[in-house]
Amino acid sequence: MAVQNIQHWFESSLGQYLIGHEYHYFDQVVVNIFGYNAVQIGLSQFNFLRLNRMPLHFSVGLENRASLLAAADFLPIQSSSMDLVILPHVLEFSTNPHQILREVHRILIPEGHIVISGFNPFSLWGACHYLRSAQREFPWNGNFIALSRLKDWLKLLDFEMAGGRLSCYTPPFKQEKWRQRFNFMEAAGDRWWPISGGAYFLHAIKHIHGMRVIKPGWKNNLDTKEEMAPATQKFNQISNEERSFNNCNQMDDLNKS
């Protein structure tokens, strides 16, 4: 899909509706994540790291506005160097989303954070995805990934879920007046149909399983060395004591006589 077509869709009324929800969630999450280096992969025209307080922010993508021109599945970034990585609608438009997650896992430090946004296939937005797939229009041409499947992928990479939510419960009408008529669905979505939001957000933390070294109890072995003496050595010690006792008795008998 051409970058111009994607930009044109985000400039539409429906695209601005989605971006408003994206900013609302990312602003709340990234402001409380601390560290030194943060990177945004994809959608470089929108700065979702604007409220994060890390000293280094940059974006990666194939757009001209990206700070680093690179593909998301092969990142020219040093391993274990990033404290925060955000992926706004990257996985569902990639032919190899597993490789992207592996690359994110590689560049994140232990206890590093990943924040993902994606389209929910089990929603009214997902229904439009299936109905309009033949038209090859953004964003309906993407391979929408179920939230449960994405969680399984992250667990296989030793990510622990730290938070998330769904949003965009209003049907994806192009005209704003129709979305306003169904705006009541947005207010009641979290309560009445919490799994049917058009977009989902997921926050996870990378964990590294460590090892605990168990040292041998050298001191205890030395303490019990005397108790573990051979039986022959103990027999000889007893025999020597008996000879000494017998010699003493013989000396007493001689003195008496």
C-alpha positions in Angstrom: 0.0 0.0 0.0 1.4 3.4 -1.0 2.3 5.8 1.8 0.3 8.5 0.1 -2.9 6.4 0.4 -2.3 5.7 4.0 -1.7 9.3 4.8 -4.8 10.3 2.9 -6.9 7.9 5.0 -5.6 9.2 8.3 -6.4 12.7 7.1 -10.0 11.7 6.7 -12.7 12.1 9.3 -12.6 8.4 10.2 -8.8 8.4 10.4 -8.7 11.4 12.7 -11.3 9.6 14.9 -8.9 6.6 15.2 -5.8 8.8 15.8 -7.5 10.6 18.6 -8.0 7.4 20.5 -4.4 6.4 19.7 -3.0 9.5 21.1 -5.2 9.2 24.2 -3.9 5.8 25.1 -0.3 6.2 24.2 -0.1 9.5 26.1 -1.4 7.9 29.2 1.0 4.9 29.1 4.4 6.3 27.8 4.4 9.2 30.3 5.0 6.7 33.1 7.7 4.6 31.5 11.2 5.7 32.3 14.6 4.9 30.9 17.0 6.3 28.3 16.0 5.2 24.8 12.6 5.0 23.1 11.7 4.1 19.5 8.5 4.2 17.6 8.2 1.8 14.7 5.7 2.8 12.0 3.4 5.7 11.4 6.2 8.2 11.8 4.0 11.1 10.8 2.4 10.8 14.3 4.6 11.3 17.4 3.1 8.9 19.9 6.2 9.4 22.1 5.5 13.1 22.6 4.8 12.9 26.4 7.6 10.4 27.2 10.5 11.8 29.2 13.4 9.7 28.0 16.3 11.7 26.6 16.4 9.9 23.2 13.3 9.5 21.0 13.4 8.4 17.3 11.2 6.7 14.8 11.8 3.8 12.4 10.0 3.2 9.1 10.0 3.5 5.4 8.3 6.9 5.4 10.3 10.0 4.6 9.5 11.5 8.1 11.1 8.5 9.9 14.4 9.3 11.7 15.8 5.9 10.6 14.8 4.4 7.3 14.6 0.7 7.9 12.2 -2.3 7.7 10.6 -3.3 10.9 11.5 -7.0 10.6 15.3 -6.3 10.4 16.2 -3.4 12.6 19.7 -1.9 12.5 19.6 -1.3 16.2 22.0 -2.7 18.9 20.7 -5.6 20.9 19.5 -4.8 24.5 19.6 -1.0 23.9 16.0 0.1 24.0 13.9 0.8 27.1 10.6 1.3 25.2 9.3 0.3 21.8 5.9 1.1 20.4 4.2 -0.5 17.4 1.2 1.5 16.2 -0.6 -0.7 13.6 2.5 -2.4 12.3 1.9 -6.1 12.8 -1.3 -6.4 10.8 0.3 -4.8 7.7 3.4 -7.0 7.7 4.0 -10.3 6.0 6.1 -11.5 8.9 4.8 -10.2 12.2 6.6 -12.9 14.2 9.9 -11.6 13.0 9.0 -8.1 14.0 8.3 -9.2 17.5 11.5 -11.2 17.6 13.4 -8.1 16.6 11.7 -6.0 19.2 12.5 -8.6 21.8 16.2 -8.5 20.7 16.6 -4.7 21.0 14.7 -4.4 24.3 16.7 -4.4 27.5 15.5 -6.8 30.3 12.4 -5.3 31.8 11.9 -3.2 28.7 8.4 -2.2 27.6 6.5 -2.7 24.4 3.2 -1.0 23.5 1.2 -2.2 20.6 -2.0 -1.0 18.8 -4.0 -3.0 16.3 -7.3 -3.5 14.7 -9.7 -6.0 16.3 -11.1 -8.6 13.9 -14.0 -9.3 16.2 -15.7 -5.9 15.9 -17.6 -3.8 13.5 -14.3 -2.7 12.1 -13.3 -6.3 11.6 -16.6 -6.9 9.7 -15.7 -4.1 7.3 -12.3 -5.7 6.9 -14.0 -8.9 5.6 -16.5 -7.0 3.5 -14.1 -4.7 1.8 -11.1 -6.9 1.4 -11.6 -7.1 -2.3 -11.3 -3.3 -2.7 -7.7 -3.3 -1.3 -8.3 -0.1 0.6 -6.4 0.9 3.7 -7.0 -0.2 6.5 -9.3 -3.0 5.4 -6.6 -4.7 3.4 -4.6 -5.6 6.5 -4.4 -9.0 8.2 -6.2 -8.2 11.4 -4.7 -10.2 14.4 -6.9 -11.3 17.2 -6.0 -10.0 20.6 -5.8 -13.5 22.1 -3.4 -14.7 19.4 -1.1 -11.6 19.9 -1.0 -12.4 23.6 0.1 -15.9 22.9 2.9 -14.7 20.6 4.1 -12.4 23.3 4.0 -15.1 26.0 6.2 -17.3 23.8 8.8 -14.5 23.8 8.6 -14.2 27.6 6.7 -11.0 27.6 4.4 -10.4 30.6 1.1 -8.5 30.1 1.1 -5.2 32.0 -2.0 -3.5 30.7 -4.2 -2.8 27.7 -7.7 -1.8 26.6 -10.1 -1.6 23.6 -11.6 1.5 22.1 -13.4 2.8 18.9 -16.8 1.1 19.6 -18.6 3.3 17.1 -19.2 1.8 13.7 -16.6 3.0 11.2 -18.8 5.3 9.2 -16.9 7.7 6.9 -19.3 10.6 7.7 -18.9 12.1 11.1 -22.6 12.8 11.4 -23.4 9.1 11.4 -20.7 8.4 14.0 -22.2 11.0 16.2 -25.6 9.3 16.0 -24.0 6.1 17.3 -21.8 7.9 19.8 -23.7 6.2 22.7 -21.9 3.0 21.8 -18.6 4.6 22.6 -19.7 5.5 26.1 -21.3 2.0 26.8 -18.7 -0.1 25.0 -16.4 -0.9 28.0 -19.4 -2.0 30.0 -21.7 -3.8 27.7 -19.5 -5.1 24.9 -15.9 -4.8 26.1 -14.4 -7.2 23.5 -15.9 -5.6 20.4 -13.8 -2.4 20.2 -12.5 -1.6 16.8 -9.0 -1.0 18.0 -7.0 -2.6 20.9 -3.9 -1.6 22.8 -1.5 -3.9 24.6 1.3 -3.1 27.0 3.8 -5.8 27.9 7.2 -6.1 29.6 10.2 -8.3 28.6 11.4 -10.7 31.2 14.6 -12.7 31.2 14.7 -15.9 33.3 17.8 -16.0 35.4 19.8 -18.7 37.2 20.4 -19.2 40.9 23.8 -20.7 41.6 23.8 -23.3 44.4 27.2 -23.5 46.1 28.4 -26.8 47.7 28.5 -26.9 51.4 32.3 -27.2 51.8 32.3 -26.1 55.4 29.8 -28.8 56.4 31.9 -31.4 54.6 35.0 -30.4 56.6 33.1 -30.5 59.9 31.9 -34.0 59.3 35.3 -35.3 58.1 36.2 -36.6 61.5 32.9 -38.4 61.9 33.4 -40.2 58.6 36.8 -41.7 59.6 37.4 -45.3 58.5 36.5 -48.1 61.0 40.1 -49.5 61.0 41.4 -46.1 62.3 38.8 -46.1 65.1 39.7 -49.7 66.1 43.4 -48.9 66.3 42.7 -45.9 68.5 40.6 -48.1 70.9 43.4 -50.8 71.0 46.0 -48.2 71.9 43.8 -47.0 74.8 43.4 -50.5 76.1 47.1 -51.2 76.0 47.8 -48.0 78.0 45.2 -49.0 80.6 46.7 -52.5 81.0 50.2 -51.1 81.4 49.0 -48.9 84.2 47.5 -51.9 86.0 50.7 -53.8 85.7 52.7 -51.0 87.2 50.3 -50.8 90.2 50.7 -54.6 90.8 54.5 -54.3 90.9 54.5 -51.4 93.3 52.3 -53.4 95.7 54.6 -56.4 95.7 
